[in-house]
Amino acid sequence: MQRRSIYIVIFSTLFGVLAWFSVTMREDYETTVLSPFVLKEIPAGMAVQTPLPRTVQLRFRGEGWRLAGVLLAHAPRLVFSATMLPAGHKPLTFKDFADRISLAPGVRLLEAKPDSLLI
């Protein structure tokens, strides 16, 4: 009888934790991630004039399950091709960052630091 009650306590505790976790993950959360910044395909004979950061700090908001899926699947990366950038000194802005990151429905990019980069 003693052994059976231990199994009931363990099962009840696990069930309670899973139920709590399921309800908790339905809420909206915000998280900040350091995302690698990569500038590739720099044409021969050209160079980047200003130093670029290795990472960009991105802040996301979304439902717990969806946000966990985005962060656990792979860390978001900001990859830009130098050949696709317009000539001259045009900054990459928050909108450019948001366009480069593919996110699950319900997950939004709220902020990027730095919010623009002059290349």
Buried (B, 14 or more C-beta within 10 A) or exposed (E): EEEEEEEEEEEEEEEEEEEEEEEEBEEEBEBEBBBEBEBEEBEEEEEEEEEBEEEBBBBBBBBBEBBBBBBEEEEBEBEBEBEEBEEEEEEBEBEBBBEBBEBBEEBEBEBBEBBEBEB
